[in-house]
Amino acid sequence: MRLGNTRDHDALGKLMFEAVRNGRSPYTEAQRAAWVPEPRSGAAWNERLADQTIVLDERGGAIRGFMTLRDDGYIDFAYIHPDCRGEGLFRTLFVELRRIAVARGDERLWVHASLMAQPAFSAMGFAIIRRETVEIGDQALDRFEMEMALTGD
């Protein structure tokens, strides 16, 4: 495991595409295509990741999963390659991200979790604040706003 940097951005965009578009999912193919029509890259992607802490797991030069943390305690991205699901990688990445958040004094972590990610975040101790539906193009995708208090750690 290591911290990500700008050289990783394109690989993270490709991993996100693989995670959303391949493997099992509660979303339809049309919903997945609207959510991530192609691997993310370019200036807007680089700008979005620039101010975030990126924690990633890499084996043999290939990134297997990553999570990102904004300065306000928001977990913006949390993706595991479909071939690596079920290996405890989500927990490993989250434990490191939480350690960083606690060390810098964050009072809470929060996330908009997909239907796929919600059980994993719940297992880490997150509580559901509300279920939401977001419109992306002509598709409606359900997700959960969730949070975890870090005070008292």
CORMOCOR-V704218 format. One record per backbone hydrogen bond with DSSP energy under -0.5 kcal/mol. CO is the residue of the C=O (numbers start at 1). NH is the residue of the N-H. If there is no record, write none. Layout:
co = (CO/CO)
nh = (NH/NH)
This chain:
co = (2/5/6/8/9/10/11/12/13/13/14/15/16/17/18/28/29/30/31/32/42/43/44/45/46/47/49/52/53/53/54/55/56/57/57/59/62/64/65/66/67/68/69/70/73/74/74/75/77/79/81/82/84/88/89/90/91/92/93/94/95/96/97/98/99/100/101/102/107/107/109/110/111/111/113/114/115/117/118/119/120/121/122/127/130/132/134/134/136/139/141/142/143/144/144/145/145/146/147/148/150)
nh = (56/8/9/12/13/14/15/16/17/40/18/19/20/21/22/32/33/34/35/36/46/47/48/49/50/51/52/54/55/69/4/67/2/64/65/62/59/81/57/79/55/76/53/73/110/70/76/112/68/66/84/85/87/92/93/94/95/96/97/98/99/100/101/102/103/104/106/105/150/151/148/75/113/146/144/118/119/121/122/123/124/126/125/147/145/143/136/141/139/136/134/115/132/113/146/129/130/111/127/109/153)
